[in-house]
Amino acid sequence: MAAAGRLRRRLLLVVPWRWGCSPRRWGTGGPAAGQVRVAFLRFFQERHGHRRLPSAPVRPRGDPRLLFVNAGMNQFKPIFLGTVHPRSELAQYKRVVNSQKCVRAGGKHNDLEDVGRDTYHHTFFEMLGNWSFGDYFKEEACSMAWELLTEVYEIPRDRLYVTYFGGDSSLGLNADEECRDIWLCLGVPASHVLPFPLKDNFWEMGDTGPCGPCTEIHYDHVGGGRNAAALVNQGSPDVVEIWNLVFMQYSREVEGNLIPLPQHHVDTGMGLERLVTVLQNKHSNYDTDLFTPILDAIHKGCGGPRYQGLVGEADIGAVNMAYRVVADHVRTLCVCITDGIYPGLSGAELVLRRILRRAVRFCSEVLHAPPGLLASLVPTVVDVLGDAYPELRKNTDQIADIINENEAAFLSSLERGRRIIERTVQQMEPSMDFPAEVAWSLYGNLGFPLDLIDLMLEEKGIRLDSAAFDELALEDAKRKAHGLQARQLEGENVYLDVHSLAQLHSNNVPVTDDSPKYAYTLGQHGQYEFSPCQATILMLYRDQSLQEEVGAGQHCGVILDRTNFYAEQGGQASDRGYLMRLGQQDTLFPVESVHLCGGYVIHEVTAVETLRAGDQVQLFVDEAQRLACMINHTATHLLSFALRHILGDNTEQQGSHVTAERLRFDFNTKGPVTMEHLQQVEQVVQEVIKRNEVVHMAEVPLTLARRVQGLRTVDEEYPDPVRIVSLGVPVESVLIHDSEAAMHTSVELCCGTHLLQTGAVEDLAIISERQLAKGISRVIAVTGGQAKQAREVGQYLAMEVDSLSIRLKQGSTSIPEVQNLSREVGQLTKVVASTAMPQWQRKELQTILKALQRTANTAIKKLEMQQAAEKAQSLLAKHCNQPVIIDTVPADSPSILMKVVNHLCDKSPGTSVLLLSPQASGEVLCACQVSKNCLPMFSAADWATAVCTQMEGKAGGSCVVAKGSGNAKGMQGALTTALAFAQSKL
């Protein structure tokens, strides 16, 4: 109770902070959502000294396990895990506040299928949050929350209920009585302070990692003096959670046990939509001003009945559900597209495609709106959210264009899907369930929402085989989870956990000095010389624990006081090389990879002999691999500059990856990237290479660096001071106030290793370009000798294509010769598609080859028609005015044989024809056509089947035409059978 006593004394000194105008002046409508958001941010910023941060993009930064940012704490994970770089801006945060854009759809937190069915689920929502990183804890967090809700927002105290962790004997955790006492001291009645078990009031980041008890604040929409304690956490729409305060004080280990964290943190989250619903005295989030303008715009666009807020059976025709789905999903689409996530075929992009298609389906199928309604809502969404998230205002046209294009594609897929369902149903036996494999294909390949498949089948009175479908979904999930788990296991030995990081700090182990990685110069003859580096082993890391000694054959992480190895970061692959003990020249310890964790550089090593803390080692970087990475990283900066120069200043980097072999660069662009663009980009890069520009690098304060006009950054945390890389212009020049020097060259914040002059790149060839999603392209390029080789291969293949083109134009009259040429075209097409060569040249050759293939196919068809006409004329002369022609004829292919049959029947409409053609292989081809005068008694399919069965073969077709094949041994008997069959039908 001592804590409660201290809190009581502090509360006597609290002077309530209020926002600009009294809430009592709002009237019955309550405050606007914008006012509610601003009041939250100002309260923590001005009253309680929090640093106000902008929302992070909803595309997660550096966390492959997340599809979307789904909570306010995502961007602060490195702090909770202790892996934040000590020089980064993130490491300086003590108490912060923001309103975070969040998306919950796909993955663990998936609200997609629930959206629209009720009045409170959303795929996009705003999370108001305040955080303490090793600063304040439970007392202050609860006190601030209570002050804001009751003094600023003036929510009646008797409508609020708080929950706390009631303990868990299986984990040896006592009830959080400290939290309970704080709430009681704040004046919350004991009947409104409720204990709950682990599943309700213990928050965990994942299966392992930081976790702790939480306290939730719930609101009773009914009020009126009643006690609603029994409805808390019972799923009642009248009593809802509005704020969750998490106290991170433990870490869950792999074995499942909990260990106290070295530092305590506070992570709170309050959904803006629910809070606004409370303050505007509504029961539904969709009745607040966050949604009503969008719902009004939907009504105006579709012309149907107005939104009435109905749910369940009362919502006839699911019209109100459709309103909610469309309003929610268009908000998600606007935010995601703005933040660089576009509808696509995998990961977050696939989920967004499903969101868009679900919205389109409700627009067209339920609201009967014309195409384009969804995109027409974008300006309204921007009006609602644009003040809080100004980035939305920059991309309004692009968002609408992407939505429209994807809607058109889905409507086309819808028709294809309907045809697939129709065809499948026709082939099904009566009373069968619809095949799960077909439904899964519609869902996975055509992007059909599952509820749409159910609806289409329901209309036909057919059920989906749900059990089999669920089994396919489970197999798919297991396959993806296995791949993720395998990727996580790859580095589990070398990534420091939060306790090991805390132990290093408490033992005053200094972070690694990795500045020697930049210690290299150009020698007299233009070769790069890398300075040697001597270091001391400070600690070893194995099996998630710090160790003083590691035995021979054991895989471990080596922490040194200094290193010249580059750790994987900023998109550049880590160095490789080896360590060698001083005085022990005959034993090498290969360094497989290098990682950065909380400022410590971890060298991944398999010890060939015992390694101990205190050992002196010499470090040797694989210089060829390092130099190749330097070349490709500098080339990446050149490529980024060239793309902006050719495609426009709006071209922004979306990601990159640099290895010794090649470089990958993702960027957004408003229009298509043409082959002319790629050629021009290569030319710009080659010009800078030829000028052999000096690459200037310097560390400067982050605040100063961010003032540089034309500076290019990507969405990641930068250390302070930060390294600037400038091509051709000294860093001092770009830092001058109002200098535009950076506008005309490449100037980027970058921690990577670079060339000292651009000439060493020698050449750059873009060998691949493709769209990852609408508006985002990925290029892959090679440099130096690889680029030269790619160009040589391109020239060689261009000559091959030219040679093939000349031979085709000579116009051979031999069908086998032209068929061989056609096969050559096909083989060369495959080679061109799969060989590393300049992409612009690949596309050029593919266009030529496509035309050559058409030419070859046309020539073959023409020669076959000529040959067929000649053979038909000969047969007509032989079987003049016969009702049935049965004969053998030489033919090089089934298509020629069928053309002879067709030609005969065209010239003699009353004649039925069956021809056999023996082949050199011993096979006999069969083709037949029955005169329409003989239908339905005489069937071509039955005729061909009878004949080919005689030759131990098979046949098939329609009642008019059919074809098949058999064995030459039975050919004479087949001819007899053909005649007997025909005579029996005529």
Salt bridges, closest charged atoms under 4 A:
GLU46 OE2 - ARG42 NE 3.04
ASP63 OD1 - ARG65 NE 3.44
ASP63 OD2 - LYS77 NZ 2.81
GLU89 OE2 - ARG51 NH2 2.79
GLU89 OE1 - ARG706 NH1 3.26
ASP118 OD2 - HIS121 ND1 2.53
GLU126 OE1 - ARG37 NE 2.82
ASP135 OD2 - ARG95 NE 2.73
GLU139 OE2 - ARG6 NH2 3.25
GLU139 OE1 - ARG10 NH1 3.98
GLU147 OE2 - ARG47 NE 3.49
GLU147 OE1 - HIS48 NE2 3.19
GLU151 OE2 - ARG157 NH2 2.78
GLU154 OE2 - ARG18 NH1 3.15
GLU154 OE2 - ARG24 NH1 3.52
ASP176 OD1 - LYS138 NZ 2.92
GLU178 OE1 - LYS138 NZ 3.74
ASP181 OD1 - ARG180 NH2 3.25
ASP200 OD2 - LYS199 NZ 3.33
GLU204 OE1 - ARG252 NE 2.57
GLU216 OE1 - HIS218 NE2 3.12
ASP220 OD1 - ARG226 NH2 2.66
GLU253 OE2 - HIS499 NE2 3.12
GLU273 OE2 - ARG331 NH2 3.00
ASP296 OD1 - ARG306 NH1 3.77
ASP328 OD1 - HIS122 ND1 3.43
ASP328 OD2 - HIS329 ND1 2.88
ASP339 OD2 - LYS101 NZ 3.00
GLU349 OE2 - ARG59 NH2 3.04
GLU365 OE2 - ARG418 NH2 2.62
ASP387 OD1 - ARG393 NH2 2.82
GLU391 OE2 - LYS101 NZ 2.50
GLU405 OE1 - LYS774 NZ 2.68
GLU415 OE2 - ARG418 NH1 3.16
GLU422 OE2 - LYS460 NZ 2.65
ASP433 OD1 - ARG463 NH2 3.23
ASP451 OD2 - ARG358 NE 3.62
ASP476 OD1 - ARG479 NH2 2.86
ASP476 OD2 - LYS480 NZ 3.10
ASP514 OD2 - LYS517 NZ 2.97
ASP543 OD2 - ARG542 NH1 2.87
GLU549 OE1 - ARG612 NE 3.06
ASP575 OD2 - ARG626 NH2 2.81
GLU592 OE1 - HIS555 ND1 3.89
GLU604 OE2 - HIS555 NE2 2.66
GLU604 OE1 - HIS595 NE2 3.51
GLU609 OE1 - ARG581 NH1 3.48
ASP615 OD2 - ARG581 NE 3.15
GLU652 OE2 - ARG712 NH1 3.04
ASP666 OD1 - ARG778 NE 2.73
GLU682 OE1 - ARG791 NH2 3.17
GLU693 OE2 - ARG691 NE 2.83
GLU699 OE2 - ARG87 NH2 3.55
ASP715 OD1 - ARG61 NH2 2.65
GLU717 OE2 - ARG61 NH1 3.20
ASP738 OD2 - HIS737 NE2 3.35
GLU748 OE1 - HIS637 NE2 3.66
ASP763 OD2 - ARG791 NE 2.78
GLU824 OE1 - ARG807 NH2 2.92
GLU864 OE1 - LYS899 NZ 3.10
ASP887 OD2 - LYS878 NZ 2.84
ASP887 OD2 - HIS879 NE2 2.79
